[in-house]
Amino acid sequence: MEHLPQIDVPSTEGEYINMANQLKETYDLISEKLFKNEMKLLDLKKDLCCAYGIIRLLDSLTDQMQLPHQFLTLVECLRGTLSDSMDTHIFDLDMAN
């Protein structure tokens, strides 16, 4: 039978309050970090959407121009890669199915 580790149980009301305050501080710190990460993720998603829109416009414009084949291939590859990223990270589509 597996033995559980011993947990120090506070014996006074002051120790309980101290433990609750420490737990609240830890929770607040984690909540703040989570909020900051969510804001960073939102900014990254906005940047991805902007880049995708620009490359779609560039792809449309290059269809009407005489440009080197290598340049057109790079634009098409970038558009495809950003399209896949949009499906995965913005629209939450699972491309495995």
Residue, then its C-alpha position, 0 to 999 in steps of 0.5 A: m500500500e502506498h503511503l501518502p506524504q504527511i501534510d502539516v496541518p495548521s493548528t491555530e486560526g492564525e496559521y489557517i489565515n496565513m496559509a489562506n493568504q499565501l494561497k490567495e497570493t499564489y492564485d493572484l500571481i497565476s491569474e495575472k500571468l494567465f491574463k498576460n499570456e491570453m493578451k499576448l496570444l490575442d495580439l499574435k492572432k491579430d498579427l496573423c490575421c493581418a499578415y494573412g490579409i496582406i499576403r492574400l492581397l499580394d497574391s491577387l495582385t501578382d496574378q495580374m503582373q508579369l513577375p519571376h516564377q520564383f517570386l510567384t512560387l514564394v507568394e503562393c507558398l506563404r499564402g498556403t502556410l498562413s492559410d493553414s495557420m489561420d485554420t489551426h490557430i484562428f478557426d480551431l479547425d483540425m486538419a487531420n480529419 
